[in-house]
Amino acid sequence: MLRLPVNHNPQIMGIINVTPDSFSDGGQFDSTGSAIAHGRRMAIEGADIVDIGGESTRPGAQAVPARQEIERVVPVISTLAGEGITVSVDTSKPEVMEAAVGAGASMVNDIYALQRPGALEVAAQLEVPICLMHMQGTPASMQKTPRYDDVGAEIEQFLKARIEVCLDAGIDRARLVVDPGFGFGKTREHNHALMGELARFANLGASLLIGVSRKAFVRALVQVDSGEILDQLSALLAVLAVEQGAKLVRVHNVPATRRLMDARRRLEVMPPQSVN
């Protein structure tokens, strides 16, 4: 079973969407061959985990049938896992969870936090780590009118409740990961507020995963839709998340993130300088 990080060394999760319509890399890796090649490249570049998704969850996205999702992700997962690469599956469908773990996936990343019919029961049986994400609404509707009285407190209460449901279903706490769900039913202001409140999610008794890479609020900060500066800021925000307790960061550009993570680690071990 994949061991979640319990020390100061966070894990980098590289994103691969085997879809034609994901918000950042849709269409780039929608063939089995291109997705496998990119997964190998990410592992070489320093990804600890490669996260494979077969259904777009961008704002406004429509669902695809489970069978189609399985056809997209299972060949990629099977090949990469067979080569010793740690793989997670980004899905909310219990049928896809079973097929992906059967093909070698070591983790399930669920934007619905196991709320879809049958997902909780299947997750309890699979015995792999599970990421529970917060989302207000669905991908098709989430960005229309997201509202909160207190965004941090409401997400914290949701994640606490989902953790308890999982524990009651027999899922060991050590297998649980939580994600506040940047960009999933949040305005730009909500996302900004959450960046300053990550410590509250890191203290829920589960590993904290943060995914802000190339999100709309990050693009708005640098006023570009792609390119090196966007990936550098995404990497910087990943490091800031780690400083607040994140144990996993989900990113598109692995090398940029790895460089900053390694620089942070070197700073931690530098001996104090004597003052003459």
Summary of the structure (lengths in Angstrom):
residues: 276
radius of gyration: 17.9
end to end distance: 51.2
largest distance: 68.9
contacts: 929
relative contact order: 0.13
helix: 44%
strand: 13%
